[in-house]
Amino acid sequence: MVHTHALLSRVLVAVYRIRKLRRLVLRVVLQLEQGENFSGTFRAILHRHHNVTLGEYSYGLLASELPPRGTLIGRYVSLGPEIMIFRRNHPKGRLSLHPAFYNRALSFLTEDTIPNVEANPLTIESDAWVGARVTILPSCKRIGFGAIVGAGAVVVKDVGDFEVVAGNPARKIGQRFTPQIAEGVLASEWWDRPLHELATIAPLSAADVDEALLGLLR
């Protein structure tokens, strides 16, 4: 990741606390550190002020509302615009579905009467691709490594590693790799390597995954 001078980075993270200055701070940070893909200060802001973890080289977060607190996004994740992530449901078994009866933000209660969003965190594993206008509901807790979620999908359950899902509700429509190749990709844990190292392996950007390519990653 690209970092500003350590002192300047700490100052920007601290100044972000002032809500009126948040857009300005983000604009400065992203300009100084080559954008969302690479900015270490942006990731520090997310972690400190929003309890959101964003892995290196992941991008697209700013094209949607910031995800709920507790969200963990891995490395090399591709996020489309207008993604909506929900971590709480209306309590359907109670007398009323209205938030006045479970959400203290409406000033009728001193405490929420359902678990907060951080009690049900979402994990999006490394190299996943979540398309535009996807809705992720509280019943989904994990989107797997290298998974693809088609644009407009409504995700109601976990998505497995390398699965391709689409629709409303989202259903599995494919698998990126054979079980043998998938096992090799997971074992390689290539997403933990820096981009400049991976960029030197020419077949990664020009060929489908096979045993020969996996051999280059070992």
N, C-alpha and C positions, 0 to 999 in steps of 0.2 A: 504493500500500500504506500501511497504518497503521503507524507506528513509535512505539515508546516513546521517552522521552528517550534520546539517543544513548549517554550514559554507562551508564544502566540497561540498555540493550540489550546493550552490550558485556559488562557484568557477567553477565547471564543466559546469554549465549552461552558465557562462560568457565565458569560454575558447572555448566553442562550436562555438562561433562567428568566430573563425579562421578556415577557410575552410579546410586547410591542416590537421587540428587536429580533424576533426569531427568524422571520423571513430574510431580513438583512444579513444576519449571521450565516444562515444557510447559503445564501447567494455568495458571500465572501468565501466561505469554506470551500464550496464546490469549484469556484473559480481558481482558488489557490492550489487545490489538490486534484486537478484533472477530472473533476466530476464524481458522480455517485459511485461508479465502479471502483475507484481507487482511494477515495478519501478516508483516511484514518480518523480524522477529527469528526467527520459526520457519524461514523460508527460509535465514537466515544459519546457524542451527544445522544444518540439513540439509546445507548446502554444506560447512561447516567440519568437522563431526564424522562425516558419513556419505558425503561426496562424492556427494550427490544434488542435482540442480538442479530446483527447482520454480518454474515461472513464476507470474507474478501472476494472481490470481483462480482458480487451479486449486484443486480441493478433493477430499476423499475419501481422501487418503493415510493418514490415521490410522485408517481403518476396516479396514485390512489391515496385515500386517507391513510394515515399511519396506522399500522396494525395494532390490535389490543396489547396491553401490557402483558409481558410474559412470552410473547411470540419469539420463536427461535428460528432463524433462517440461515441455512448453511452457506457454503461457498459456491460460486459460479451459478447461482440461481437466477433464472430469467423470469421477471414478473411483468405481465401485461398491465395496461391501464385499467382503472376503475374496478379493481378487485375489492370485494367486500368480505371481511372476516368477522364472524360473530362467535362469541364464546359463551353466551348465556341465552337460555330460552325463557319465555314466559312460563310460569309454573302451571301447567295445564290441569293439574289435579285439584287446585285450590278453588275457592269460591269465585274469585275474579282473576282475570288475566291482566288487569290494568297495572302498570308499573307503580302507581301510587301505593300499592300494597306490598311491594318488595324492593323498591328503589328509593333510598334515602334522599337522592338528588331532588325529588319532588317535595321535600320538606315535611312530609307527614310522618316519617319514621326517623328514629335516631340511628338505626343501623339497617343495612340491607338484610333481607330475610331469605335471600338465595346466595349461593357462593359467588364471589367476585370473579372477574374475568381471569385473573392470575391463577385461580384454582383449576382452570381448565385450559392450559396453554396449548398453542398449536406449534408443531414442529414441521418445517418444510426442509427436507434434507437437501444436501448438496446436489447441484446440477439439475434440479427439477425445473420444469418449465410450466408456469401457470399462466394461461392465456387471458386475453382481455375479458373484462366483465364477468369473471368467475365469482361465484358466491360460495363461501366455505362456511358451513353451519357447525354448531357446537359439537355435534356427534362425530365430526371428523377431527381426529387428534394428530394425525401424521400423514404427510405426503412424502412418499418414499424417494430414495436416491434415484435420480435420473428419470423420475416420472413425468408424464405429460398430461396436463389437464386442459382439455379443449376449451376454446373461447365460449363464454356464456354458460358453462357447466354449473350445476348446483351440486356441490359435493356434500354428501350426507354421511359418508363413512370413510375410513382410512383408505389411502391409495398405496398399493404396494410398490416396491422397488421396480423401476423400469416399466411400470404399467402405463397404458394409454387409456384415459377415461374421457367420456364426453356425455353430454345430455343432461336432462332434468327429470329425475335425479341422475347424477353421473353414474354411468356403468362402464365396466371394462370393455373396450373394443379392440384391444391389441396389447402386445408385449414387444418391447423394443428389441430384446435379445433372446436367444435360446437360453435354456437354463445353464448350460455349460459356459457360454460367453458371459452371462450375467454374473455367475459366480466369480469368473476371472476379473471382471470389472470391479466388483465389490472388493475383492481381495487386493487389487492394485491401490485402492484408496487414492487415485490420481488427483482428486480434488484437494488433497492436502498439500499439493506441491504448488510452488509459485508459478505464475503465468509465464515469466521469462524462461523458466526451465522447460515447461511443456511446449513452448513455442519452438524449441529447437528440435522437436520430434516431428519432422515434416509430415508423415502419414496421418497424424492426428487431425489435420485440417483438410485432408484430401481423400481419405479412404474410410470405408465402413470398418467397424471393429471385427477383427478376426484373431486367430491365435497368434499370427505373426505380429500384429500390432500389440497385443497383450504382452508378447515377449519383450518388446521394447520398453514397456512400462515396469518390467520386473527389476 
